[in-house]
Amino acid sequence: MFALVLLTMLPFVWFGMVVAISFIETPLKFRAPGMTHALGVGIGRIVFKVLNSVEAVVAAAILLTWILRPALVSLPAGLLLALAMAALALQVLVLRPSMAKRTKALSETALRHDGGAAVKAKVGTNTHIAYITSEALKVLALPVAGIMVVLAVAAR
């Protein structure tokens, strides 16, 4: 029963974290009075590093539970969970490191040249767009996988 609780709860917890940070906090941060580009991207680097770390723990718990109780995860639910995990791996191993180099350079340049002037948030690179797309994939895959686990067990 505990495995079932984990396999239904954790995808929704993960979904909630991604929505709260990526699609609510991040865009709003740049609308705060006095927020500078340098400060915004600096905060973003820290927040997304921690978010991805917590996501990795949640993904590992899902994977371990799935391995221990494979009958609870249907093939479609498993594919969706694997998609979310692959998106996270892409972010952690490829996208975020690339973006961190760019945002660090932009922050340093902004501090030297604009005196901390406030700016609007903008999507700047294909890497950033790929990161947002991978976040959207997780937001779509995780709740559907959680629902599929519940429905599959209820159908037994």
Phi, psi and chi 1 to 4 in degrees:
 res  aa     phi    psi   chi1   chi2   chi3   chi4
   1 MET       -  -38.7 -176.1   60.7  146.9      -
   2 PHE   -62.6  -38.7 -175.2   65.0      -      -
   3 ALA   -61.3  -41.4      -      -      -      -
   4 LEU   -63.2  -42.6  177.0   59.7      -      -
   5 VAL   -60.1  -46.4  170.3      -      -      -
   6 LEU   -62.6  -44.2  -72.0  178.9      -      -
   7 LEU   -71.3  -17.9  -73.4  170.2      -      -
   8 THR   -97.8  -37.9   55.1      -      -      -
   9 MET   -74.1  -47.9  175.9 -169.8   69.1      -
  10 LEU   -62.3  -39.9  -70.0  177.9      -      -
  11 PRO   -60.7  -34.5  -27.0   36.2      -      -
  12 PHE   -74.3  -35.7  -70.6  105.4      -      -
  13 VAL   -62.9  -46.4  168.3      -      -      -
  14 TRP   -60.9  -47.2 -173.3   -0.2      -      -
  15 PHE   -54.0  -47.5  163.4   80.2      -      -
  16 GLY   -62.6  -39.2      -      -      -      -
  17 MET   -63.2  -44.9  -68.3 -174.6  -40.0      -
  18 VAL   -65.5  -45.1  172.4      -      -      -
  19 VAL   -61.8  -47.6  168.4      -      -      -
  20 ALA   -61.5  -44.7      -      -      -      -
  21 ILE   -83.1  -54.3  -63.1  -62.8      -      -
  22 SER   -74.1  -36.9  -63.2      -      -      -
  23 PHE  -108.9   -7.3  -64.1  104.6      -      -
  24 ILE  -117.7  -62.2  -63.2  173.6      -      -
  25 GLU   -64.1  -47.2 -177.9  -84.4  -22.3      -
  26 THR   -60.8  -51.2  -62.7      -      -      -
  27 PRO   -65.2  -36.3  -14.7   22.8      -      -
  28 LEU   -69.6  -31.3  -71.6  177.2      -      -
  29 LYS   -53.4  -40.4  165.2  179.6   56.6 -161.8
  30 PHE   -77.4   -7.1  -74.0   97.1      -      -
  31 ARG   -95.1   -5.8  -63.5  178.3   67.9 -165.3
  32 ALA   -66.9  139.6      -      -      -      -
  33 PRO   -58.4  130.4  -20.7   29.9      -      -
  34 GLY    82.2    0.2      -      -      -      -
  35 MET   -68.6  126.1  177.7   59.3   70.5      -
  36 THR   -98.3  161.3   64.6      -      -      -
  37 HIS   -59.9  -47.0 -174.4  -94.5      -      -
  38 ALA   -60.1  -45.5      -      -      -      -
  39 LEU   -66.6  -43.1 -176.5   57.7      -      -
  40 GLY   -60.5  -46.8      -      -      -      -
  41 VAL   -72.7  -30.5  -62.5      -      -      -
  42 GLY   -64.6  -45.6      -      -      -      -
  43 ILE   -62.9  -43.5  -68.6  168.1      -      -
  44 GLY   -58.6  -42.0      -      -      -      -
  45 ARG   -59.8  -44.0  -83.9 -163.4  -45.8  -90.3
  46 ILE   -67.9  -47.7  -66.2  166.8      -      -
  47 VAL   -62.2  -45.2  167.6      -      -      -
  48 PHE   -72.4  -29.0  -81.0   94.4      -      -
  49 LYS   -64.6  -45.1 -178.4  177.1 -178.0  180.0
  50 VAL   -68.4  -44.4  172.1      -      -      -
  51 LEU   -56.2  -49.1  173.1   64.3      -      -
  52 ASN   -63.0  -33.9  -72.0  158.9      -      -
  53 SER   -66.0  -45.2  -63.1      -      -      -
  54 VAL   -66.4  -40.4  174.3      -      -      -
  55 GLU   -58.5  -40.3  -74.5 -178.9  -76.7      -
  56 ALA   -63.8  -38.1      -      -      -      -
  57 VAL   -65.3  -44.6  170.1      -      -      -
  58 VAL   -63.6  -45.0  171.4      -      -      -
  59 ALA   -61.2  -40.1      -      -      -      -
  60 ALA   -64.8  -40.0      -      -      -      -
  61 ALA   -64.8  -41.0      -      -      -      -
  62 ILE   -62.4  -48.2  -69.4  169.2      -      -
  63 LEU   -62.2  -44.2 -174.4   59.1      -      -
  64 LEU   -62.5  -44.0  178.6   61.6      -      -
  65 THR   -64.3  -40.4  -53.6      -      -      -
  66 TRP   -62.9  -42.4 -178.5    5.9      -      -
  67 ILE   -64.2  -41.6  -70.1  168.2      -      -
  68 LEU   -74.0  -29.1  -65.8  173.6      -      -
  69 ARG  -133.7   64.2  -62.5  -68.5  -52.2  -86.5
  70 PRO   -61.8  -26.0   21.6  -30.5      -      -
  71 ALA   -66.0  -18.1      -      -      -      -
  72 LEU   -79.5  -13.6  -65.9  175.3      -      -
  73 VAL  -115.6  111.7 -179.1      -      -      -
  74 SER   -69.4  165.3   66.8      -      -      -
  75 LEU   -58.0  -48.3  178.8   60.5      -      -
  76 PRO   -61.4  -41.8  -21.9   31.3      -      -
  77 ALA   -63.9  -41.2      -      -      -      -
  78 GLY   -62.4  -40.2      -      -      -      -
  79 LEU   -64.0  -39.8  -69.8  173.1      -      -
  80 LEU   -67.9  -41.0  -69.0  171.1      -      -
  81 LEU   -64.5  -41.2  -70.0  171.2      -      -
  82 ALA   -63.9  -38.0      -      -      -      -
  83 LEU   -61.3  -45.3  175.5   65.0      -      -
  84 ALA   -62.8  -41.4      -      -      -      -
  85 MET   -67.3  -38.5  -68.5  175.5 -166.2      -
  86 ALA   -66.0  -39.5      -      -      -      -
  87 ALA   -62.0  -43.0      -      -      -      -
  88 LEU   -63.4  -44.2  176.2   61.0      -      -
  89 ALA   -60.3  -43.1      -      -      -      -
  90 LEU   -59.9  -43.6  174.7   68.7      -      -
  91 GLN   -63.1  -48.0  -69.8  172.8  -27.8      -
  92 VAL   -70.5  -41.6  170.1      -      -      -
  93 LEU   -88.8  -27.0  -59.9  172.9      -      -
  94 VAL  -122.1  -57.3  177.8      -      -      -
  95 LEU   -72.9  -51.4  -60.0  174.9      -      -
  96 ARG   -63.6  -41.7 -152.4 -175.4   71.1 -131.3
  97 PRO   -59.8  -39.9  -26.9   36.2      -      -
  98 SER   -65.4  -43.8  174.1      -      -      -
  99 MET   -67.4  -34.3  -70.3  169.7   56.0      -
 100 ALA   -63.1  -40.3      -      -      -      -
 101 LYS   -61.5  -45.9  -71.7  177.9 -169.3  170.8
 102 ARG   -67.0  -45.8 -178.7  174.3 -176.1  -87.8
 103 THR   -68.7  -32.8   57.5      -      -      -
 104 LYS   -64.9  -44.4 -175.3  174.4 -179.0 -176.3
 105 ALA   -63.6  -42.6      -      -      -      -
 106 LEU   -63.7  -40.6  -72.3  172.9      -      -
 107 SER   -63.0  -45.4  -67.1      -      -      -
 108 GLU   -64.1  -41.2  -69.0  168.1   -2.6      -
 109 THR   -65.4  -43.3  -59.5      -      -      -
 110 ALA   -62.3  -40.8      -      -      -      -
 111 LEU   -64.9  -34.4  -72.8  173.7      -      -
 112 ARG   -78.3  -33.9  -74.2 -166.8  -56.0  -91.2
 113 HIS  -108.7  -32.7  -67.2   95.2      -      -
 114 ASP  -104.1   -0.6   74.1    2.7      -      -
 115 GLY    63.6   20.0      -      -      -      -
 116 GLY    84.6   25.9      -      -      -      -
 117 ALA   -63.9  143.7      -      -      -      -
 118 ALA   -69.9  143.5      -      -      -      -
 119 VAL  -139.3  161.7  -63.8      -      -      -
 120 LYS   -86.4  149.2  -61.5  -96.1 -173.0 -148.6
 121 ALA   -70.0  142.2      -      -      -      -
 122 LYS  -141.9  148.3   -6.5  176.3 -154.9 -171.5
 123 VAL   -83.7  121.0  175.1      -      -      -
 124 GLY  -104.7  -24.2      -      -      -      -
 125 THR  -141.1  166.7   64.8      -      -      -
 126 ASN   -63.4  -31.9  -71.7  -23.0      -      -
 127 THR   -63.6  -42.1  -54.1      -      -      -
 128 HIS   -63.6  -42.3 -165.8 -180.0      -      -
 129 ILE   -64.0  -40.2  -68.1  166.3      -      -
 130 ALA   -63.3  -37.8      -      -      -      -
 131 TYR   -64.9  -46.1 -163.8   95.9      -      -
 132 ILE   -62.0  -41.0  -66.2  166.2      -      -
 133 THR   -62.8  -41.5  -58.8      -      -      -
 134 SER   -67.9  -32.2   61.9      -      -      -
 135 GLU   -65.6  -42.2  -69.7  -70.7   76.7      -
 136 ALA   -62.8  -38.9      -      -      -      -
 137 LEU   -59.8  -43.5  -75.3  173.5      -      -
 138 LYS   -63.8  -42.2  -70.2 -172.2  -69.5 -171.7
 139 VAL   -63.9  -31.7  165.7      -      -      -
 140 LEU   -81.4  -41.9  -65.7  171.8      -      -
 141 ALA   -74.8  -41.1      -      -      -      -
 142 LEU   -64.9  -49.8  -70.1  165.9      -      -
 143 PRO   -67.8  -34.4   21.1  -29.6      -      -
 144 VAL   -65.3  -41.8  174.8      -      -      -
 145 ALA   -61.5  -44.0      -      -      -      -
 146 GLY   -60.4  -42.7      -      -      -      -
 147 ILE   -64.7  -42.0  -69.2  167.2      -      -
 148 MET   -62.1  -38.7  -73.6  179.2  160.1      -
 149 VAL   -62.4  -46.4  168.9      -      -      -
 150 VAL   -62.0  -46.2  170.9      -      -      -
 151 LEU   -65.0  -39.0  -67.5  175.5      -      -
 152 ALA   -65.3  -41.2      -      -      -      -
 153 VAL   -71.1  -39.1  170.7      -      -      -
 154 ALA   -65.6  -29.8      -      -      -      -
 155 ALA   -74.9  -14.2      -      -      -      -
 156 ARG   -73.3      -  -71.5 -175.8 -170.6  173.9
